[in-house]
Amino acid sequence: MQITNLNPDHDIGASAWLVEFDGHRILLDAGVHPRRDGFAGLPLYSKAGPGEVEAVVISHCHHDHVGSLPVALRHFPHANVLMTDLSYFLVERVLHNSVNVMKRQREELGLREYPLYSHEEVDDLAPVFQGLPYNREHAWVNFPKGRRGVSPTLEFYDAGHTLGAAGVMLRGGHETLFYSGDVSFQDQTLLRGARFEEVTADVLILETTRGARSATPGVTRESELERMVVAMEEVFAGRGNVLIPSFALGRTQEILAQLALWMKTGRLKPRPVHIGGLGRVFTEIYDLQAHRTNRSHSPLRLTEALNLVVLNPREIASGRLGAGRLFVMTAGMMSENTGAHDLALRMMGDPKQAVFFVGYADPDSPAGRLRAARDGETFRHCRVEEFDLTAHAQREDLLEFVGQVNPRTVVLGHGDAPARAWFAEQIQARWPRMRVEQPGPAESVNP
């Protein structure tokens, strides 16, 4: 077995792992780097070396895991494209939205290589996408006519991170590999935690997103939600507005579900919830697939329980803010020229207004800079709060998972250097015979 890290950087970036296994080659994820533009944000596909890649497997439909899929298929044109059947309902919409964003960035930022792929290319590729159910083994190699062989298999396990997210088990003739993808062991408001209870493997590729952050004693998801609703009540009582920057897929639907529950029980006064168009699209898919999802509040339909109002760019730029309005707007990083960014600019300078962060924000993003700003700075004259409602596993839970899997080798990725260093130290202290590998960009390991 050989594993090559195709992420172009040493941090949470463009997820892409090339695995050579029983004489076959498979690509796990095909993301784009959230902090790099143009070609620099792509995985290092040119470093994949000679030989056919027979399958591309997508763990879930966030851009850092799927955003370069059409580019990957130029390099590997004969590959099967496999994902969960829930991700299958999302992937085309995610990729078409990426084209729209890249076209806008080409004009606004002068990025001439954008778009990296077109709407027509996404449409042409869509027929090769295959959606597969959780917890069922599938062969991932189609042998040419006249050639016989036994294909390695893959199996998807529910990762609890967002709709359709999966860990991936690869089984060959003599070895097994498990790829965690992004995972949440804790129940969220809608999605229940990962179902990885039966997983054991020879090799584990592990995400380390929160490896540099320990769980805070006494702080739970429930306590953070209570703190959040109290803060919202205070802002509305002061005739202010609340903006919650949120990723369109996953975080938006979890926040909307919690708002619906608060309004249903009378904890919050019912009011319209203003969202972006893409967030509305994914919310409808969450509703339509509720019966096939491992989730709480299965009868809850967000589009029925809430008065969702889609804001157009003109309203975001110049519409009257008023008082007591609630915005759940993309994007979570508040990137320039997004609804969340433009609304935040209008709210700055008014102490009645509030921006509530509910997930990860890169320190170099507009969201990260706002969170780090000191009170009293010109653009910080509004209320800014952070609530830890992560969709990633706590590092302590991931460490326990390593013990359950009991691999001979753990390959660490999808985390900054301090996060990976914490896991390496802890794993080697608890299981001295277990190998820990941290391949850099384009580096290969034989685990």
C-alpha positions in Angstrom: 0.0 0.0 0.0 1.2 3.5 -0.8 -0.5 6.8 0.2 0.3 10.1 -1.4 -0.8 13.5 0.0 -1.9 15.7 -2.9 -2.9 18.7 -0.7 -0.8 21.6 -1.9 -0.2 22.9 1.6 0.5 21.7 5.1 -2.8 22.8 6.6 -6.5 22.3 6.2 -6.6 22.7 2.4 -7.5 20.9 -0.7 -8.2 17.4 0.5 -6.9 14.7 -1.9 -5.3 11.4 -1.1 -4.0 9.0 -3.7 -4.1 5.4 -2.5 -2.3 2.6 -4.4 -3.8 -0.6 -3.1 -3.6 -4.2 -4.4 -2.3 -3.0 -7.7 -5.1 -0.4 -8.1 -5.3 3.3 -7.6 -8.0 5.3 -6.0 -8.3 9.1 -5.2 -10.0 10.0 -1.9 -11.5 13.4 -2.3 -10.9 16.2 -4.8 -11.0 19.5 -2.9 -9.9 23.1 -3.4 -7.8 25.1 -0.9 -10.0 27.7 0.8 -7.2 30.3 1.1 -5.5 29.9 -2.3 -6.8 31.3 -5.6 -6.7 29.9 -9.1 -4.4 27.0 -9.9 -2.5 27.4 -6.6 -5.6 26.1 -4.8 -5.8 22.8 -6.7 -4.5 19.4 -5.4 -1.2 18.4 -6.9 -2.7 16.0 -9.5 0.4 16.2 -11.7 2.3 14.5 -8.9 0.0 11.4 -9.0 2.5 9.7 -11.4 1.7 7.4 -14.2 -1.0 4.9 -14.2 -4.8 4.9 -14.3 -6.8 6.1 -11.3 -9.8 3.8 -11.4 -12.0 5.6 -8.9 -12.5 9.0 -7.3 -14.4 8.8 -4.0 -15.9 11.9 -2.4 -16.4 11.8 1.4 -18.8 14.8 1.4 -19.8 17.9 -0.6 -17.9 20.7 1.1 -15.6 22.6 -1.3 -12.4 21.6 0.4 -13.3 18.0 -0.4 -15.1 18.2 -3.8 -14.5 21.6 -5.3 -11.9 20.4 -7.9 -13.7 17.2 -9.0 -14.0 18.2 -12.7 -10.3 19.1 -12.8 -9.5 15.7 -11.2 -11.4 13.9 -13.9 -9.4 15.7 -16.6 -6.3 14.0 -15.1 -8.2 10.7 -14.5 -10.8 10.5 -17.3 -11.7 6.8 -16.9 -12.3 6.9 -13.1 -15.5 5.9 -11.5 -16.9 8.7 -9.3 -18.4 7.3 -6.1 -20.1 9.0 -3.2 -23.0 8.4 -0.9 -26.5 8.6 -2.4 -27.2 11.6 -0.2 -24.1 13.4 -1.5 -25.3 12.5 -5.0 -28.3 14.9 -4.5 -25.9 17.7 -3.6 -22.8 17.5 -5.7 -24.0 19.0 -9.0 -25.4 22.1 -7.2 -22.2 22.5 -5.2 -20.1 22.4 -8.4 -22.4 24.7 -10.4 -22.3 27.2 -7.5 -18.5 27.0 -7.7 -18.6 28.0 -11.3 -20.7 31.0 -10.5 -18.4 32.1 -7.7 -15.3 31.7 -9.9 -16.9 33.7 -12.7 -17.6 36.5 -10.3 -14.1 36.4 -8.9 -12.7 36.6 -12.4 -14.4 39.9 -12.9 -14.0 41.3 -9.4 -10.5 40.2 -8.6 -9.0 39.8 -12.0 -8.3 36.1 -11.6 -7.9 35.3 -15.3 -7.6 31.5 -14.9 -11.1 31.4 -13.5 -13.4 29.6 -13.9 -11.3 26.4 -13.5 -14.3 24.5 -15.1 -17.6 25.4 -16.7 -21.3 24.7 -16.2 -21.2 22.6 -19.4 -18.3 20.5 -18.1 -20.2 19.8 -14.9 -23.3 18.8 -16.9 -21.2 16.5 -19.1 -19.6 14.8 -16.1 -22.8 14.3 -14.1 -23.8 11.0 -15.7 -20.6 9.3 -14.3 -21.4 10.2 -10.7 -22.7 7.3 -8.7 -24.5 7.5 -5.4 -24.2 4.5 -3.1 -25.9 3.6 0.2 -24.1 3.5 3.6 -23.0 0.2 5.1 -22.8 -1.9 1.9 -19.7 -3.1 0.2 -19.1 -2.1 -3.4 -16.4 -3.0 -5.9 -14.7 0.1 -7.2 -12.8 -1.3 -10.2 -14.5 -2.0 -13.5 -12.3 -4.5 -15.3 -12.0 -4.1 -19.1 -13.8 -6.6 -21.3 -11.8 -9.8 -21.4 -9.8 -9.1 -18.2 -10.6 -10.9 -15.0 -9.8 -9.9 -11.5 -11.0 -9.3 -8.0 -11.7 -5.7 -7.3 -11.0 -4.2 -3.9 -14.1 -2.9 -2.2 -15.3 0.2 -0.4 -17.9 0.8 2.1 -19.3 4.2 3.3 -20.0 4.8 7.0 -22.1 7.7 8.2 -19.7 10.4 9.5 -22.4 12.7 11.1 -20.6 15.8 9.8 -23.1 17.1 7.2 -25.7 15.5 4.9 -24.2 12.6 3.0 -20.8 12.8 4.8 -19.0 9.5 5.1 -15.9 7.7 6.3 -14.6 5.3 3.7 -13.4 1.7 4.3 -11.2 0.2 1.6 -10.8 -3.6 1.7 -8.3 -5.5 -0.3 -7.1 -9.1 -0.4 -4.8 -8.7 2.7 -5.2 -5.2 4.1 -7.8 -2.6 5.0 -7.7 1.2 5.1 -10.2 3.6 6.7 -10.4 7.2 5.7 -12.2 9.3 8.4 -13.1 12.3 6.2 -14.6 15.0 8.3 -16.4 13.5 11.3 -18.6 14.5 14.2 -19.1 12.0 17.0 -21.4 14.4 18.8 -25.1 14.8 17.9 -25.9 18.1 16.3 -29.4 19.6 16.3 -30.4 17.6 13.2 -27.8 15.1 12.3 -26.8 12.4 14.8 -23.2 11.6 15.4 -21.0 9.3 13.4 -21.8 5.6 13.2 -18.2 4.3 13.3 -18.7 1.8 16.1 -17.6 -1.3 14.1 -14.6 0.2 12.4 -11.2 -1.5 12.6 -8.5 -1.3 10.0 -4.8 -1.8 9.3 -4.3 1.8 8.2 -6.2 4.9 9.3 -6.2 8.3 7.5 -7.4 10.7 10.2 -8.7 14.3 10.2 -7.1 16.5 12.9 -9.1 19.8 12.5 -9.5 20.4 16.3 -6.2 18.9 17.4 -4.9 22.2 18.8 -8.1 22.9 20.8 -9.0 21.0 23.9 -12.6 20.6 25.1 -13.4 23.3 27.7 -14.6 21.9 31.0 -18.2 22.6 31.6 -18.9 23.8 28.1 -21.3 21.6 26.1 -23.3 22.0 23.0 -26.4 22.5 25.1 -24.7 25.2 27.2 -23.5 27.0 24.1 -27.0 26.9 22.6 -28.4 28.4 25.8 -25.8 31.2 25.8 -26.7 31.9 22.2 -30.5 32.2 22.6 -30.0 34.5 25.6 -27.7 36.7 23.5 -30.3 36.8 20.7 -33.0 37.8 23.2 -30.8 40.6 24.4 -30.1 41.9 20.9 -33.7 41.8 19.9 -34.8 43.5 23.1 -32.4 46.4 22.3 -33.9 46.7 18.8 -30.9 45.3 17.1 -30.4 42.7 14.3 -28.5 39.4 14.4 -26.3 38.2 11.6 -25.1 34.5 11.7 -22.5 33.9 9.0 -22.9 30.3 8.1 -21.8 27.7 5.5 -24.6 27.1 3.0 -24.4 23.3 3.4 -24.7 21.8 6.9 -24.2 24.7 9.3 -27.1 26.7 7.8 -29.5 23.8 8.2 -28.4 23.1 11.8 -28.9 26.7 12.8 -32.2 26.9 11.1 -33.4 23.8 12.9 -32.4 25.2 16.3 -34.2 28.5 15.5 -37.3 26.5 14.5 -37.3 24.6 17.8 -36.8 27.8 19.8 -39.7 29.5 18.0 -41.9 26.4 18.3 -41.4 26.3 22.1 -41.8 30.1 22.5 -38.2 30.7 23.5 -37.8 33.0 20.5 -40.6 35.1 19.1 -41.5 33.9 15.6 -40.0 36.2 12.9 -38.8 35.8 9.3 -35.4 34.3 8.8 -33.4 35.9 6.0 -31.1 33.6 4.1 -29.2 33.3 0.8 -30.5 31.5 -2.3 -28.0 28.6 -2.0 -28.7 28.1 1.6 -32.4 27.8 0.7 -31.6 25.2 -2.0 -29.7 23.0 0.4 -32.4 23.4 3.1 -35.0 22.1 0.7 -32.7 19.0 0.0 -32.3 18.5 3.8 -36.2 18.5 4.0 -36.7 16.2 1.0 -34.1 13.6 2.3 -35.1 13.8 6.0 -36.7 10.3 5.9 -33.4 8.8 4.6 -31.1 10.5 7.1 -29.9 9.5 10.5 -31.2 12.6 12.3 -33.2 13.9 15.2 -36.5 15.7 14.7 -37.3 13.7 11.5 -40.8 15.2 11.0 -39.3 18.7 11.1 -39.4 20.4 7.7 -37.4 23.7 7.9 -39.1 25.2 4.9 -42.5 24.7 6.6 -41.6 25.5 10.2 -39.8 28.8 9.3 -40.7 31.8 7.3 -37.6 31.8 5.1 -37.0 34.9 3.1 -34.3 34.8 0.4 -32.4 38.1 0.1 -31.3 39.3 -3.3 -28.0 41.2 -3.7 -29.8 44.6 -4.0 -31.6 44.1 -0.7 -28.3 43.1 1.0 -26.5 46.1 -0.3 -29.1 48.8 0.3 -32.2 47.4 1.9 -33.4 48.9 5.2 -31.9 47.0 8.1 -34.8 47.9 10.5 -34.8 46.3 13.9 -35.2 42.7 15.2 -34.2 41.1 11.9 -32.5 37.7 11.8 -30.0 36.8 9.0 -28.5 33.4 8.5 -26.2 34.2 5.5 -23.5 32.5 3.5 -20.5 32.4 3.8 -19.1 31.2 7.1 -15.7 32.9 6.4 -17.5 36.1 5.4 -15.5 36.2 2.2 -15.6 39.4 0.2 -18.6 40.0 -2.0 -20.8 37.5 -0.1 -24.1 38.3 1.6 -22.6 37.8 5.1 -19.7 40.1 4.3 -21.8 42.9 2.8 -24.3 42.8 5.7 -21.5 42.8 8.3 -20.1 45.9 6.7 -23.4 47.7 7.0 -23.8 46.6 10.7 -20.3 47.7 11.8 -20.3 50.9 13.8 -23.7 50.3 15.4 -23.5 48.8 18.9 -27.1 47.6 18.6 -26.2 45.2 15.9 -24.7 41.7 16.5 -22.7 39.2 14.5 -22.7 35.7 15.9 -20.1 33.1 14.8 -21.1 29.4 15.1 -18.2 27.6 13.4 -14.6 27.6 12.3 -13.2 30.8 10.7 -9.7 30.9 9.2 -7.7 33.6 11.0 -6.8 35.3 7.7 -10.4 35.4 6.5 -12.7 38.5 7.1 -14.5 36.5 9.7 -11.3 35.6 11.4 -10.1 39.2 11.4 -13.4 40.4 12.8 -13.3 37.8 15.6 -9.8 38.8 16.5 -10.4 42.5 16.5 -10.4 44.3 19.8 -13.4 46.2 21.1 -13.1 49.8 20.2 -11.5 49.3 16.8 -13.5 51.3 14.1 -15.1 48.3 12.4 -15.8 46.4 15.7 -18.4 48.8 17.1 -21.0 46.1 17.2 -21.6 43.0 19.3 -19.5 40.0 18.2 -19.9 36.6 19.9 -18.6 33.2 19.2 -20.4 29.9 20.0 -18.8 26.6 19.7 -21.2 24.6 17.6 -18.6 22.6 15.6 -19.5 19.8 13.2 -16.0 18.4 13.8 -15.0 15.8 16.4 -13.3 16.9 19.6 -9.7 15.8 19.6 -10.3 13.6 22.7 -13.0 11.7 20.9 -10.8 11.2 17.8 -8.0 9.9 20.0 -10.4 7.3 21.5 -11.4 6.4 17.9 -7.8 5.7 17.1 -7.7 3.2 20.0 -10.9 1.5 18.7 -9.6 1.2 15.1 -6.2 -0.1 16.4 -4.3 0.4 13.2 -0.7 -0.4 12.7 -0.3 3.1 11.1 -2.1 6.4 11.4 -1.7 9.0 8.7 -2.5 12.5 9.9 -4.0 15.2 7.7 -6.6 17.9 7.4 -5.2 19.9 10.3 -2.7 22.6 11.0 0.8 21.7 12.2 0.0 22.2 16.0 -3.1 20.0 15.6 -1.2 17.2 13.9 1.6 17.5 16.5 -0.8 17.0 19.4 -2.2 13.8 17.8 1.3 12.5 17.0 2.5 13.0 20.6 -0.7 11.5 22.1 -0.8 8.5 19.8 2.9 7.6 20.4 2.5 8.0 24.1 -0.5 5.7 24.4 0.3 3.2 21.7 4.1 3.2 21.2 4.1 0.5 18.6 1.7 2.4 16.3 3.3 4.3 13.5 2.4 7.9 12.9 2.9 9.5 9.5 2.5 13.1 8.4 3.3 13.3 4.7 3.7 16.8 3.3 2.5 18.0 -0.1 3.3 15.4 -2.8 5.0 13.1 -0.3 4.2 9.4 -0.2 4.3 6.9 2.6 4.2 3.1 2.7 2.2 2.4 5.8 
